[in-house]
Amino acid sequence: MDESLQIAKRARDFGLPDYFDMQAAMGQTKHVGGWTATQELAQLCNLQEGQEILYVGCGAGTAATTIAMEYKCRLVGVDLLETMVESAREWAQRRGVAERTEFRVADAQDLSFEDDRIDVLICESVNTFVPDLDKAAQEYVRVVKPGGYVGLNEAVWVDAPPEAGSEAMTAITGQENTQFRRMDRHAR
């Protein structure tokens, strides 16, 4: 089949909620804590001018392009959906950081980067939707340089969620309750 005739994959083709397609069309994505949480994560990861940052699950590109602007770094963003990647490229162009950014389709479980390349990897509100979290975590560590940082901003249940909260999250995200991972507060 001619590649130009291929149909772009939609969120449900990856087992994701349809609202990701809506967010891509709007050119906006959200994550837990918004830009304030991203700034805190950037500080914890010691983001510096000139570093190479990998933003896994870049979505529509709003946070990723802001990082490139604020920290004057080289940023590569990846997302499963081509429509998100296209939106991120548009954001980079509008914000004047296209020359320092690159956006491409990729899966968190199979990152197409060589070992020890990235200074800082940032991933926000993505891992809940990753089928094999262990595989993704191994990829994150593999691509980051020794002494580099992997920064994650994720929503987790520390205790079993209340029924109403669990139902609300299922309604909002389209994910069944079993998709939300519970964190054992005693795990080491």
N, C-alpha and C positions, 0 to 999 in steps of 0.2 A: 504494500500500500504506500502511496506517495505520502511522505512525512507531512507535507503541507495540508493534507486532507485528514490527518488524525484529529480526533476530537479530544479537546482538553479534558483531563480528568477532573472530576468534581469531588468534593469532600466525601460524599458517601462511598465513592470508589475506594477510599482508604479506610472506611469504617468510621468516619468522622461525622459529627453533626452538620446538618445543612447550613447552620448559621455561619460556618466558616466561608461558604460561598457568598453569603450576603455581605459579610465583612469585607471580603476581597473586592466585591463590586462597589462598596462604599469607600474603599481605600482607607479603612480604619480598623484597627484591632485593639483589643484591650487585654490587660493582664493584671493580676493581683497587685494592688498597691500603686498602680499607675507609674508616672514618671518619677515620683518620689522614691518608690521602691527600686526603680532602675538606677537612680543616682546613688542610693545606699549600696546597692550591689556593685556598682562601678567603683565606689570608694573601697569596699571590702576587697575587691579584686585588684586594687592598686593600678587602675587604668592610667596610662601615661601617654603623652603625645608621641606619635610615631610608632606605637605598637601595632601589631596585627591582631584584630579582634575577630572572632567567629561568633556570629549571633545565630544560634540554632533555633529554628521556628520563628523567623523574622517577621512572619505575617505580612501585613501591608507595608511595613517598613518605617512606621512613625518613630518608634523607639530607636531602631537601628540607625536611622539617618540622624537623629538627634545626638546619639552617642558620637557618630563620626564628626558632627559639627562641634560639639562641646569639647571633645577630647583630642581633636585634630589627629585622629588615628586612621589607619587603613582598616576598613571593615568589610568582611565578607559575610553576607547573610544567606541562609538557606531555609527553604520551606518546601513542603511536599507539593503545594499547589502552585502551578504556573501563574494563575491569576494573582496570587499573593506576590509572587516574585515580580510580575509586571508592575503591580502597584508600588512595590518597594523601589523599583527603578525610577518610576515617575516621581516619587517623593525625593529621591536623591537628586534628580535633575532640578526639581523646583527649589530645593534647599541649597543648591550649589556645591554638592559634595559627590557628584557622579564620578569625578576623577579619582576619588579615594575610596569608592565603594564598588562592590561587585555583588550581584544577587543571582543565585542559581537554584534550580530545583535539586533537592537532595533529601535523603531520609536520615534521620538522627541515628538510626541503627546501622547505617552504612555510609559514613562520611567519606567523600572522595578527596581526601587530603592526605599528604604524606605524614608519617610519624613526626612528632616533635616540631611542628611548624608554627603553631599558633601561640601567641603570648597569653591571651585571655579568651576563654569560651564563656559566653553568656547564653542562658536558656531560661525563658520565663513563661510559665503557664503552658508548658508543652508536654512534660513527661507523664501527665495523667492520661494522655492519649497515645503514648508509645506502647505498642504491644509487648515488646521485650525490653524492659527497662534495664536489665543487666547488660544486654548487648549494647544499648545506647550509652550507658555509663562507661563501658569499656572503650567505646569509640571516642567519647569526650576526653578521657585520660590519654588515649593513644595519640591524638592530634595535638595536644598541648605540650609545649616545651617543658623540660624539667625545670621546676621552680616557677612554672606558670600557674594560672588560676582557672578553675572551673567554677563559675558562679551560677547558682540555680535559685530561682524564685518560683516556688510552687506552693499550691494550696494542698495541705494534707490534713487528715483527721487525726488528731493525737489520741482522742478517745472515740468510741463509737458515736457516729453522728446521731443527733435526734432525728426521729422519723420525718418531721416536717422539713428539716434542713436537707436531709437526704433527698426527699421528694422534690424540693425546690431546685437542688442542683441537677437532678435528673431532667427536670422540665426545662431548665435553662440551657444545659449543654447537650441534651439528647443522649447522654451516656447513662447506662444502667448503674444502679447503686454499686454493683460489684466492680465497676470500673474505677471507683475512687479508692485509692490505696490508703490503707490505715498504717500509721507509723507507730511502732512500739516504742514508747518513751524510754524503755529500759534497754533498747538495742544498742550495741556498741559497734 
